[in-house]
Amino acid sequence: MGGRAWSTRHNMIHKMRLHNEPFISIKNKSKDIELRLNDEKRRQLKVGDKLIFISRGNYTDQITAIVKKLVYFKDFVEVTKAYEMKRIYLEDTSLDEYLELMSQFYSKEEQEEYGVV
């Protein structure tokens, strides 16, 4: 995924790359939740931090957002029980498709070790 975090006053700025479809969904305001493995890098996230989402389709296309809330889950299955698919990925994605996609990014072992934020 790459990306850097640096300090500005008391809040941090985090850069995160996104595939084009979820990036567009955030831009269109239908997707309002971004989920990641709660690894060492994401454990730096705090409410009030700035997120800069960068489209993998066009690296000059960016969206800036502020972390409003951090919610922790044991895995992506648990996430899908808490939120509608359109808020976490794409509205027309099935549960099985979403879980398969997430397993390509984050193994079951990684999810068990770190959880999801």
BALOBA-1460 file (C-alpha; in Angstrom, 3 decimals):
// residues 117
<rec num="1" residu="m" x="0.000" y="0.000" z="0.000"/>
<rec num="2" residu="g" x="2.830" y="2.408" z="0.714"/>
<rec num="3" residu="g" x="2.261" y="5.803" z="2.122"/>
<rec num="4" residu="r" x="3.701" y="8.007" z="4.786"/>
<rec num="5" residu="a" x="2.496" y="9.666" z="7.933"/>
<rec num="6" residu="w" x="3.911" y="12.894" z="9.280"/>
<rec num="7" residu="s" x="3.035" y="15.191" z="12.101"/>
<rec num="8" residu="t" x="1.236" y="18.496" z="11.716"/>
<rec num="9" residu="r" x="0.599" y="20.051" z="15.126"/>
<rec num="10" residu="h" x="-1.183" y="17.377" z="17.161"/>
<rec num="11" residu="n" x="-2.811" y="15.454" z="14.317"/>
<rec num="12" residu="m" x="-1.223" y="13.189" z="11.737"/>
<rec num="13" residu="i" x="-1.671" y="13.009" z="7.974"/>
<rec num="14" residu="h" x="-1.918" y="9.507" z="6.521"/>
<rec num="15" residu="k" x="-1.784" y="8.692" z="2.810"/>
<rec num="16" residu="m" x="-3.697" y="5.640" z="1.606"/>
<rec num="17" residu="r" x="-3.995" y="4.316" z="-1.904"/>
<rec num="18" residu="l" x="-7.304" y="2.972" z="-3.131"/>
<rec num="19" residu="h" x="-8.370" y="1.052" z="-6.196"/>
<rec num="20" residu="n" x="-10.391" y="3.155" z="-8.603"/>
<rec num="21" residu="e" x="-13.911" y="1.845" z="-7.852"/>
<rec num="22" residu="p" x="-13.842" y="2.375" z="-4.056"/>
<rec num="23" residu="f" x="-12.066" y="5.704" z="-4.620"/>
<rec num="24" residu="i" x="-14.936" y="6.879" z="-6.842"/>
<rec num="25" residu="s" x="-17.468" y="5.629" z="-4.259"/>
<rec num="26" residu="i" x="-15.781" y="7.767" z="-1.591"/>
<rec num="27" residu="k" x="-15.679" y="10.722" z="-3.971"/>
<rec num="28" residu="n" x="-19.414" y="10.270" z="-4.687"/>
<rec num="29" residu="k" x="-20.047" y="10.006" z="-0.924"/>
<rec num="30" residu="s" x="-21.737" y="6.605" z="-1.061"/>
<rec num="31" residu="k" x="-18.793" y="4.885" z="0.680"/>
<rec num="32" residu="d" x="-18.084" y="6.584" z="4.001"/>
<rec num="33" residu="i" x="-16.141" y="3.880" z="5.868"/>
<rec num="34" residu="e" x="-12.586" y="2.831" z="5.058"/>
<rec num="35" residu="l" x="-11.367" y="-0.419" z="6.554"/>
<rec num="36" residu="r" x="-7.829" y="-1.645" z="6.949"/>
<rec num="37" residu="l" x="-5.946" y="-4.291" z="8.849"/>
<rec num="38" residu="n" x="-5.232" y="-2.897" z="12.321"/>
<rec num="39" residu="d" x="-1.498" y="-3.462" z="11.956"/>
<rec num="40" residu="e" x="1.266" y="-1.279" z="13.405"/>
<rec num="41" residu="k" x="0.801" y="1.368" z="10.726"/>
<rec num="42" residu="r" x="-2.973" y="1.736" z="11.305"/>
<rec num="43" residu="r" x="-2.556" y="1.717" z="15.086"/>
<rec num="44" residu="q" x="-1.161" y="5.236" z="14.630"/>
<rec num="45" residu="l" x="-4.602" y="6.463" z="13.481"/>
<rec num="46" residu="k" x="-6.400" y="8.780" z="15.879"/>
<rec num="47" residu="v" x="-9.705" y="10.640" z="15.706"/>
<rec num="48" residu="g" x="-9.033" y="13.999" z="14.092"/>
<rec num="49" residu="d" x="-6.217" y="12.738" z="11.858"/>
<rec num="50" residu="k" x="-6.319" y="13.629" z="8.179"/>
<rec num="51" residu="l" x="-6.537" y="10.912" z="5.533"/>
<rec num="52" residu="i" x="-5.453" y="11.552" z="1.985"/>
<rec num="53" residu="f" x="-6.857" y="8.908" z="-0.329"/>
<rec num="54" residu="i" x="-4.954" y="8.530" z="-3.594"/>
<rec num="55" residu="s" x="-6.519" y="6.805" z="-6.597"/>
<rec num="56" residu="r" x="-4.456" y="3.934" z="-7.993"/>
<rec num="57" residu="g" x="-6.071" y="4.769" z="-11.353"/>
<rec num="58" residu="n" x="-4.751" y="8.338" z="-11.358"/>
<rec num="59" residu="y" x="-2.202" y="9.246" z="-8.690"/>
<rec num="60" residu="t" x="-2.979" y="12.963" z="-9.032"/>
<rec num="61" residu="d" x="-6.623" y="12.337" z="-8.040"/>
<rec num="62" residu="q" x="-6.898" y="12.684" z="-4.259"/>
<rec num="63" residu="i" x="-9.572" y="13.020" z="-1.591"/>
<rec num="64" residu="t" x="-8.963" y="14.432" z="1.865"/>
<rec num="65" residu="a" x="-11.015" y="13.212" z="4.832"/>
<rec num="66" residu="i" x="-10.855" y="13.470" z="8.619"/>
<rec num="67" residu="v" x="-11.003" y="10.420" z="10.902"/>
<rec num="68" residu="k" x="-14.273" y="10.855" z="12.790"/>
<rec num="69" residu="k" x="-14.403" y="7.521" z="14.597"/>
<rec num="70" residu="l" x="-12.326" y="4.369" z="14.979"/>
<rec num="71" residu="v" x="-14.193" y="1.080" z="15.308"/>
<rec num="72" residu="y" x="-12.411" y="-2.226" z="15.820"/>
<rec num="73" residu="f" x="-13.456" y="-5.664" z="14.561"/>
<rec num="74" residu="k" x="-11.943" y="-9.127" z="14.803"/>
<rec num="75" residu="d" x="-12.189" y="-9.650" z="11.011"/>
<rec num="76" residu="f" x="-13.972" y="-8.527" z="7.843"/>
<rec num="77" residu="v" x="-16.838" y="-10.968" z="8.416"/>
<rec num="78" residu="e" x="-17.693" y="-9.106" z="11.628"/>
<rec num="79" residu="v" x="-17.600" y="-5.790" z="9.737"/>
<rec num="80" residu="t" x="-20.216" y="-6.976" z="7.239"/>
<rec num="81" residu="k" x="-22.620" y="-7.672" z="10.097"/>
<rec num="82" residu="a" x="-22.331" y="-4.082" z="11.309"/>
<rec num="83" residu="y" x="-22.529" y="-2.044" z="8.075"/>
<rec num="84" residu="e" x="-24.231" y="-2.021" z="4.695"/>
<rec num="85" residu="m" x="-21.973" y="-3.071" z="1.814"/>
<rec num="86" residu="k" x="-22.290" y="0.303" z="0.055"/>
<rec num="87" residu="r" x="-20.764" y="2.012" z="3.113"/>
<rec num="88" residu="i" x="-17.716" y="-0.283" z="3.265"/>
<rec num="89" residu="y" x="-17.033" y="-1.165" z="-0.379"/>
<rec num="90" residu="l" x="-19.423" y="-1.086" z="-3.357"/>
<rec num="91" residu="e" x="-23.198" y="-1.356" z="-3.186"/>
<rec num="92" residu="d" x="-23.503" y="-4.119" z="-5.804"/>
<rec num="93" residu="t" x="-20.789" y="-6.333" z="-4.281"/>
<rec num="94" residu="s" x="-22.005" y="-9.571" z="-2.705"/>
<rec num="95" residu="l" x="-20.839" y="-10.640" z="0.730"/>
<rec num="96" residu="d" x="-18.855" y="-13.553" z="-0.745"/>
<rec num="97" residu="e" x="-17.188" y="-11.298" z="-3.343"/>
<rec num="98" residu="y" x="-16.223" y="-8.779" z="-0.671"/>
<rec num="99" residu="l" x="-14.771" y="-11.379" z="1.691"/>
<rec num="100" residu="e" x="-12.821" y="-13.003" z="-1.165"/>
<rec num="101" residu="l" x="-11.407" y="-9.629" z="-2.170"/>
<rec num="102" residu="m" x="-10.394" y="-8.771" z="1.404"/>
<rec num="103" residu="s" x="-8.697" y="-12.174" z="1.754"/>
<rec num="104" residu="q" x="-6.553" y="-11.266" z="-1.272"/>
<rec num="105" residu="f" x="-5.306" y="-8.181" z="0.597"/>
<rec num="106" residu="y" x="-5.243" y="-9.577" z="4.137"/>
<rec num="107" residu="s" x="-4.894" y="-13.264" z="5.032"/>
<rec num="108" residu="k" x="-7.103" y="-14.924" z="7.621"/>
<rec num="109" residu="e" x="-4.019" y="-15.228" z="9.847"/>
<rec num="110" residu="e" x="-3.329" y="-11.482" z="9.570"/>
<rec num="111" residu="q" x="-6.947" y="-10.704" z="10.408"/>
<rec num="112" residu="e" x="-6.765" y="-12.981" z="13.461"/>
<rec num="113" residu="e" x="-3.478" y="-11.419" z="14.594"/>
<rec num="114" residu="y" x="-4.291" y="-7.734" z="14.081"/>
<rec num="115" residu="g" x="-8.047" y="-7.374" z="13.656"/>
<rec num="116" residu="v" x="-9.635" y="-4.704" z="11.476"/>
<rec num="117" residu="v" x="-10.093" y="-0.968" z="12.031"/>
